[in-house]
Amino acid sequence: MKIEVKLTTKEEARGKGMAEQAAVQVFEKFRGSWQLFTNPSEKNIAGQKFWRKTVSNYTKGQYEETVGTTFDGYKMIFSFQNA
């Protein structure tokens, strides 16, 4: 199954944990094998840090981080299981 989720937060909501809570709710609802993609460019450092922290917290550090070509172009990939 492929699920596409785009998560953005308004400036005033940043840093309050709302986006991480939303991500965890999605992870919990759709359990299984995950590959989460984000832009690997220097323009997306904040997004990379967010996903690294969120996935690491959720998986207790049990995930793999790679960079490579996907169906959606060159991406940073966070892979984990939550079955």
Wavefront OBJ file of the C-alpha trace (Angstrom):
o trace
v 0.000 0.000 0.000
v 1.258 3.478 -0.844
v 0.080 6.454 1.203
v 1.107 9.994 0.418
v 0.972 12.469 3.271
v 2.133 16.068 3.008
v 2.711 17.644 6.380
v 3.161 21.390 6.712
v 2.799 23.688 9.688
v 2.065 27.368 9.937
v 4.827 29.526 11.371
v 2.944 30.193 14.627
v 2.503 26.434 15.265
v 6.148 25.483 14.769
v 8.061 24.150 17.730
v 4.963 23.127 19.678
v 5.021 19.424 18.784
v 1.798 19.490 16.762
v 3.379 18.196 13.537
v 5.170 15.385 15.366
v 1.902 14.361 17.045
v 0.157 14.337 13.663
v 2.923 12.212 12.129
v 2.728 9.703 14.991
v -1.042 9.422 14.545
v -0.517 8.566 10.863
v 2.218 6.023 11.732
v -0.083 4.372 14.276
v -3.056 4.246 11.928
v -1.090 2.673 9.052
v 1.208 0.099 10.599
v 3.754 -1.833 8.573
v 6.859 -1.131 6.534
v 7.532 2.592 6.050
v 9.646 4.576 3.610
v 9.339 8.284 4.293
v 10.824 10.654 1.685
v 11.952 14.248 2.097
v 13.950 16.716 0.055
v 17.700 16.229 0.686
v 18.713 19.750 -0.410
v 20.294 22.368 1.835
v 17.092 24.408 1.485
v 15.269 21.736 3.512
v 17.542 21.377 6.544
v 14.633 22.148 8.905
v 12.498 19.436 7.279
v 15.314 16.906 7.465
v 15.890 17.678 11.152
v 12.152 17.391 11.847
v 11.824 13.975 10.201
v 15.073 12.674 11.718
v 13.896 13.674 15.220
v 10.307 12.488 14.715
v 11.233 9.098 13.235
v 14.021 8.569 15.779
v 11.695 9.358 18.697
v 8.912 7.177 17.293
v 11.152 4.179 16.551
v 13.470 4.673 19.540
v 16.337 4.958 17.049
v 15.451 1.808 15.123
v 15.365 3.207 11.569
v 17.589 3.514 8.517
v 18.415 6.806 6.824
v 19.655 6.828 3.229
v 19.688 9.120 0.212
v 18.813 7.852 -3.240
v 16.608 7.858 -6.284
v 12.922 7.095 -5.720
v 9.800 7.170 -7.890
v 9.659 10.871 -6.936
v 13.272 11.773 -7.732
v 16.349 12.043 -5.531
v 15.262 11.974 -1.860
v 16.378 11.461 1.711
v 14.701 8.211 2.820
v 13.767 7.181 6.350
v 12.886 3.465 6.533
v 11.348 1.707 9.530
v 8.901 -0.991 10.632
v 6.057 -0.549 13.097
v 4.024 -3.707 12.461
l 1 2 3 4 5 6 7 8 9 10 11 12 13 14 15 16 17 18 19 20 21 22 23 24 25 26 27 28 29 30 31 32 33 34 35 36 37 38 39 40 41 42 43 44 45 46 47 48 49 50 51 52 53 54 55 56 57 58 59 60 61 62 63 64 65 66 67 68 69 70 71 72 73 74 75 76 77 78 79 80 81 82 83
